[in-house]
Amino acid sequence: MVIKGNILYTQDHKTLHTIRNGCLVVHGGVIEKTCTWEEFCASDDSAETIHDYGNQLIIPGMVDLHLHASQFAFCGLGMDRELLDWLAEYAFPEEMKYADMNYAETAYQSFVDTLLHSPTTRACVFATIHKDSSLKLAELMRDAGFAAYIGKVNMDRQSPEGLCEDTARSLADTRDFIETVLSWNCEIKPIITPRFVPSCTDQLMAGLGKLSKEYHLPVQSHLAENPNEVELVKKLNSKAKSYGDAYDMFGLFGSNGPAVMAHCVYPEAAELELMKQNGVFVAHCANSNFSLASGIAPARKYLEQGINMGLGTDIAGGFSISMFRAIQDTISVSKLYWRLRDDGAAPLSFTEAFYLATMGGGRFFGKVGSFLPGYAADILVLDDSREQDASEPDLRKRLERLCYLADSDVVSAKYINGRLVMEKASPSKSCC
Amino acid sequence: MVIKGNILYTQDHKTLHTIRNGCLVVHGGVIEKTCTWEEFCASDDSAETIHDYGNQLIIPGMVDLHLHASQFAFCGLGMDRELLDWLAEYAFPEEMKYADMNYAETAYQSFVDTLLHSPTTRACVFATIHKDSSLKLAELMRDAGFAAYIGKVNMDRQSPEGLCEDTARSLADTRDFIETVLSWNCEIKPIITPRFVPSCTDQLMAGLGKLSKEYHLPVQSHLAENPNEVELVKKLNSKAKSYGDAYDMFGLFGSNGPAVMAHCVYPEAAELELMKQNGVFVAHCANSNFSLASGIAPARKYLEQGINMGLGTDIAGGFSISMFRAIQDTISVSKLYWRLRDDGAAPLSFTEAFYLATMGGGRFFGKVGSFLPGYAADILVLDDSREQDASEPDLRKRLERLCYLADSDVVSAKYINGRLVMEKASPSKSCC
């Protein structure tokens, strides 16, 4: 299969490649070659199908490294609290509703439908503590064609009745969840998901560490989002050397396999060292971090120190499910961080933010988020013809403008692992 | 005329009124009465026309206190510079194009079309130095039915060739512009528009002060947006006691009539006193202030000190023309200001930001931006049926969510001074 159009992708956080009238040669769900259409026609290559998207923009699918599917229903509400109060007043009461399979199915279907039309192709997703509805979410995302890590959430302390699990039961349900999802043998994978340190006893953490090891599963959780939360962790886990160490003690901080930690707004020096050493991924959630008044994560520092990083929408702490918006917000807060916090931390460029939204987060999944040979054929086709500058010769400018101005509905087609999962109108057929 | 639906409006920055199934009784372009539909039907009032908008939300039109129509064409581009470099590299080259009437007419028409479908009903608008194209903008906005102050910009120093006017010519052109627009005797009014202190000699400022006095015209300009700009003003205008004083010396800072100053990110104490004393309006441009890395204006302080304030999109320093987005951004940056700058400055509530976007800015125009009796019948009808919670009983929540999640296309009808200027689909007719 060949996908033809104006191609943009990053190679690293400093390098954006653009190919006017280019094409992606896709084989077995993987990018085989990325070149100009001229080069393709002049080569010995042939293709059974050529999807010609004309003047549209073609970019790698975006990776949302952190969001709560179970909070989608109240997106855009409850933006008047800090983290711990927000959890108690908005997030927890909503998540309790997922004990009801009817509610869960309707709400998760609405989430999946919206995500399908967004720029996101892959995601690390929190469900709730409820095994059955978490499986329903996994099933709906599988059927929609997504590639994702989905976690049944674990909580056995400091949680309201209805969301506070018995430790043994929590672990048993998690094992069931893991085995069921693995049995599908598809692009939806389970991920170990302790909610965050305050919600999990050491006993639960130890059990989750064992499950992670036994099934070779990655881990997702939260780290150092808000000053009050950081204080709470110090109080609750006085034996841990840091917030990160409270995960690391149980092999849940990258030592046994990939781990992604949302937020990381207030990293301690030792923690930073541990993150680097263990290859922990930061899910930088700019929108959530201003919406819940948490602060601004030091993204420039993470980039400079070579710490793994991608972007997260953190629905519904963040109010927008759009990764275009995540790119905007990442850049915007980096400017305020530079101005208000550290004038040594240069604002992030468009290329850097675009890299984070695609390849930065994609690396958590392996060769994902770029169009280099061997990368997963996760492809977005973007129709910016309604913008004023579809005639603009500079492809980077067209993409930048689209990320600032466009709604999700500019996504006109979406491929995941080379498989078409969403298309608004059929492309024309081409031949050389 | 009666407008029927779910009504929301503020009375002051602390009080949001909501009326489920309410109506606005409009007479002579002005709100006569705001009440429930039941009350209306039980009263002796009658109406020739009743526009029934069913379950839709009905709010006052929004007032954009600061934007540059002549920069709309590059919205969403050039977000990688600070103010002075951004002006030189992006804004000034674009504004030069408005010497060409063909370019100006096409670009301004596109601006007006977009603004018409946005939540904005009134605005304070910068054109460029060019008299003829500025008149064209005024004409297009008049024909679209807007109420607005439109300024031909004045610049006679520190400006690139092509945008640097001869002082006498600048004043003569401004007089022509004023007289032509005033002769239309409509809702489009001229406003005195020195670009900002660095661009204007004292001689020009003095002439503009005289024009303001002679024609009883308000003033719009920029104040203390960026630290480098503030330094430049100190260097250029060493006789002025402050940036604000450099306007005040010539009667351009509220002493002779209303003045609105964009940004006010770095106010000095004496300046603040002068603003209070002269009733100067702050146009708080949150998006622009992070996009150009300027900083965050102390909006809470302005509210507490009773300083006049509204919101501005500052197209194209800000990248979004939507006042919904201005509300979001105002709240978001106020949270970061609280967290990073001053934990005594409580984040702005939704009601406060909504007030600023409607009544706060509306006060610059007189009785505008509320549905209290005697206010201009500037009315937005909002269709949030595509959002998940149109069945939500709490009207404030519905509006809040819409401001966070909706695109401009939720505006289904717009009235200015009681006159319908935009409508997507006809409302049904009702009778008691």
HADDOCK unambig.tbl for C-alpha pairs under 7 A between the chains (distance, minus, plus):
assign (segid A and resid 76 and name CA) (segid B and resid 401 and name CA) 4.77 0.50 0.50
assign (segid A and resid 76 and name CA) (segid B and resid 404 and name CA) 5.41 0.50 0.50
assign (segid A and resid 76 and name CA) (segid B and resid 405 and name CA) 6.36 0.50 0.50
assign (segid A and resid 77 and name CA) (segid B and resid 397 and name CA) 6.80 0.50 0.50
assign (segid A and resid 77 and name CA) (segid B and resid 400 and name CA) 6.86 0.50 0.50
assign (segid A and resid 77 and name CA) (segid B and resid 401 and name CA) 5.74 0.50 0.50
assign (segid A and resid 290 and name CA) (segid B and resid 332 and name CA) 5.76 0.50 0.50
assign (segid A and resid 290 and name CA) (segid B and resid 335 and name CA) 6.35 0.50 0.50
assign (segid A and resid 290 and name CA) (segid B and resid 336 and name CA) 6.06 0.50 0.50
assign (segid A and resid 291 and name CA) (segid B and resid 332 and name CA) 5.92 0.50 0.50
assign (segid A and resid 293 and name CA) (segid B and resid 335 and name CA) 5.01 0.50 0.50
assign (segid A and resid 293 and name CA) (segid B and resid 336 and name CA) 6.06 0.50 0.50
assign (segid A and resid 293 and name CA) (segid B and resid 339 and name CA) 6.50 0.50 0.50
assign (segid A and resid 295 and name CA) (segid B and resid 336 and name CA) 6.16 0.50 0.50
assign (segid A and resid 295 and name CA) (segid B and resid 339 and name CA) 6.16 0.50 0.50
assign (segid A and resid 332 and name CA) (segid B and resid 290 and name CA) 5.77 0.50 0.50
assign (segid A and resid 332 and name CA) (segid B and resid 291 and name CA) 5.93 0.50 0.50
assign (segid A and resid 335 and name CA) (segid B and resid 290 and name CA) 6.35 0.50 0.50
assign (segid A and resid 335 and name CA) (segid B and resid 293 and name CA) 5.03 0.50 0.50
assign (segid A and resid 336 and name CA) (segid B and resid 290 and name CA) 6.05 0.50 0.50
assign (segid A and resid 336 and name CA) (segid B and resid 293 and name CA) 6.07 0.50 0.50
assign (segid A and resid 336 and name CA) (segid B and resid 295 and name CA) 6.16 0.50 0.50
assign (segid A and resid 339 and name CA) (segid B and resid 293 and name CA) 6.49 0.50 0.50
assign (segid A and resid 339 and name CA) (segid B and resid 295 and name CA) 6.16 0.50 0.50
assign (segid A and resid 340 and name CA) (segid B and resid 340 and name CA) 7.00 0.50 0.50
assign (segid A and resid 397 and name CA) (segid B and resid 77 and name CA) 6.81 0.50 0.50
assign (segid A and resid 400 and name CA) (segid B and resid 77 and name CA) 6.87 0.50 0.50
assign (segid A and resid 401 and name CA) (segid B and resid 76 and name CA) 4.78 0.50 0.50
assign (segid A and resid 401 and name CA) (segid B and resid 77 and name CA) 5.73 0.50 0.50
assign (segid A and resid 404 and name CA) (segid B and resid 76 and name CA) 5.40 0.50 0.50
assign (segid A and resid 405 and name CA) (segid B and resid 76 and name CA) 6.36 0.50 0.50
